[in-house]
């Protein structure tokens, strides 16, 4: 190959390399615009998520603190702390007493757990788009002393009014039953009766309106 051919070959390679460089610049600019668009979208999503979290935080904290304050006035404060871990948002549920975090499993003989879990369930349920009916099974059984159980039932009544929720409450305790009687709009009793069916005795459950 003579020098002229070498020059033409080098020019061809240069032209090809320049085209590749130009194509790479176009791709780079396209990716830059795409990245900027994604960053703007992420910023928007984060702002919406933060606003949603603040609304959720206010609503849930309000309901739980209302419940806790009714039974344990000036003792406990509930708050939610949202954190981003491993790219996902998590929520820490925090109870404090006199400004210090407490383990609610060791507080108030389990009564605080009962009322807090009930309030959390009600708060979260009220945010959903499902039917506004919630079934509660012995929701205040561990709350002591017994005088506080009536306060708890009144609280459930108030939450029902505020959040427009209907509760179906199951109770087999005499004390709870009497307390439910004070707040219930309707009451039904399930009674078991012995009946003969084809010469065999069976226990039959019967529902009666009280």
C-alpha positions in Angstrom: 0.0 0.0 0.0 1.5 3.4 -1.0 1.3 6.5 1.1 -1.7 7.9 -0.8 -3.7 4.8 -0.1 -2.6 5.0 3.6 -3.8 8.6 3.8 -7.2 7.7 2.2 -7.5 4.8 4.6 -6.6 7.0 7.6 -9.1 9.7 6.5 -11.8 7.0 6.2 -11.1 5.8 9.7 -11.1 9.3 11.0 -14.5 10.0 9.4 -15.9 6.8 10.9 -14.5 7.7 14.3 -15.9 11.2 14.1 -19.3 9.8 13.2 -19.2 7.4 16.2 -18.2 10.4 18.4 -21.1 12.5 17.1 -23.5 9.6 17.6 -22.2 9.1 21.1 -22.7 12.8 21.8 -26.3 12.5 20.6 -26.9 9.5 22.9 -25.2 11.3 25.8 -27.5 14.3 25.4 -30.5 12.1 25.1 -29.6 10.2 28.3 -28.9 13.5 30.0 -32.4 14.8 29.2 -33.8 11.4 30.2 -31.9 11.5 33.6 -33.1 15.1 34.2 -36.7 14.0 33.5 -36.4 11.0 35.9 -34.9 13.2 38.6 -37.7 15.7 38.3 -40.3 12.9 38.4 -38.6 11.4 41.5 -38.6 14.9 43.2 -42.3 15.2 42.4 -43.1 11.7 43.7 -41.0 12.4 46.9 -42.9 15.7 47.5 -46.2 14.0 47.0 -45.1 11.1 49.2 -44.0 13.5 51.9 -47.3 15.4 51.8 -49.2 12.1 52.0 -47.1 10.9 54.9 -47.7 14.1 56.8 -51.5 13.7 56.3 -51.3 10.0 57.3 -49.1 10.9 60.3 -51.5 13.6 61.5 -54.6 11.4 61.1 -53.2 8.2 62.7 -51.5 10.1 65.5 -54.7 12.1 66.2 -56.8 8.9 66.5 -54.3 6.9 68.6 -53.6 9.8 71.0 -57.3 10.4 71.4 -57.7 6.8 72.4 -54.7 6.7 74.7 -55.4 10.0 76.3 -59.0 8.9 77.1 -57.8 5.9 79.2 -54.4 7.1 80.4 -54.6 10.9 80.6 -51.3 12.8 80.5 -49.2 9.6 80.6 -48.3 8.5 77.0 -47.8 10.2 73.7 -47.9 8.4 70.4 -46.0 9.4 67.3 -45.0 8.0 63.9 -41.5 8.4 62.5 -41.1 7.8 58.7 -37.7 6.6 57.6 -36.3 5.5 54.2 -34.4 2.2 54.5 -33.0 0.3 51.6 -34.9 2.5 49.2 -38.2 1.8 51.0 -40.2 3.9 53.4 -40.8 2.4 56.8 -42.7 3.7 59.8 -41.6 3.5 63.4 -44.4 3.6 66.0 -43.1 5.4 69.1 -44.7 5.7 72.5 -43.2 8.1 75.0 -43.8 8.7 78.7 -42.5 11.9 80.2 -40.5 12.5 77.1 -38.8 9.0 77.1 -39.5 6.1 74.8 -41.3 3.2 76.5 -42.0 -0.5 75.6 -45.8 -0.6 75.5 -45.8 -4.4 76.1 -44.6 -3.6 79.6 -47.0 -0.7 80.3 -50.4 -0.8 81.9 -50.7 -4.5 82.1 -51.4 -4.9 78.4 -54.2 -2.4 78.4 -52.1 0.2 76.5 -51.4 -2.4 73.8 -55.1 -3.2 73.5 -56.2 0.4 73.2 -53.3 1.4 71.0 -53.7 -1.5 68.6 -57.5 -0.9 68.5 -57.0 2.8 67.6 -54.3 2.0 65.0 -56.6 -0.6 63.4 -59.5 1.9 63.3 -57.3 4.7 62.0 -55.9 2.6 59.2 -59.3 1.2 58.4 -60.9 4.7 58.1 -58.3 5.5 55.4 -59.3 2.6 53.2 -62.0 2.6 50.6 -63.7 -0.5 51.9 -67.1 -0.7 53.6 -67.1 1.2 56.8 -67.9 -1.8 59.0 -65.3 -3.2 61.5 -65.7 -6.3 63.6 -64.1 -6.2 67.1 -63.7 -9.3 69.3 -63.3 -8.5 73.0 -61.4 -5.3 72.1 -61.0 -4.0 75.7 -60.7 -7.3 77.6 -57.3 -6.6 79.1 -57.9 -3.0 80.1 -57.8 -2.7 83.9 -59.3 -1.6 86.3 -62.8 -2.5 85.2 -63.9 1.1 85.5 -61.6 2.0 82.6 -63.5 -0.5 80.4 -66.5 1.7 80.4 -64.3 4.6 79.3 -63.0 2.4 76.5 -66.4 1.6 75.3 -67.4 5.3 75.3 -64.2 6.0 73.3 -65.3 3.4 70.7 -68.6 5.1 70.5 -66.9 8.5 69.9 -64.5 7.0 67.3 -67.6 5.5 65.5 -69.2 9.0 65.4 -66.1 10.9 64.3 -64.9 8.5 61.7 -68.3 7.3 60.5 -67.6 3.7 61.2 -70.0 1.0 62.2 -68.7 -1.6 64.7 -69.9 -5.1 65.2 -68.6 -6.1 68.7 -68.4 -9.6 70.0 -68.3 -10.0 73.7 -68.9 -12.9 76.2 -67.9 -11.1 79.3 -70.6 -10.0 81.8 -68.9 -6.7 82.6 -68.1 -6.0 78.9 -71.7 -7.0 78.0 -73.1 -4.4 80.5 -70.7 -1.8 79.1 -71.6 -2.6 75.5 -75.3 -2.3 76.5 -74.7 1.4 77.4 -73.3 2.3 74.0 -74.8 -0.2 71.5 -77.5 0.8 69.0 -78.6 -2.8 68.7 -77.8 -5.9 70.7 -78.1 -9.6 69.8 -77.5 -12.6 72.1 -76.4 -16.0 70.9 -78.0 -18.6 73.1 -77.3 -22.4 72.9 -80.3 -24.7 73.4 -80.6 -28.4 73.6 -82.9 -29.8 70.9 -83.8 -33.3 69.8 -83.1 -34.0 66.1 -84.1 -37.4 65.0 -84.0 -38.7 68.5 -80.5 -37.2 69.1 -79.8 -34.3 71.4 -78.0 -31.4 69.7 -76.9 -28.0 70.9 -78.4 -25.4 68.6 -77.3 -21.8 68.6 -80.1 -19.3 68.5 -79.8 -15.5 67.9 -82.2 -13.3 69.8 -82.6 -9.5 69.8 -82.1 -8.0 73.2 
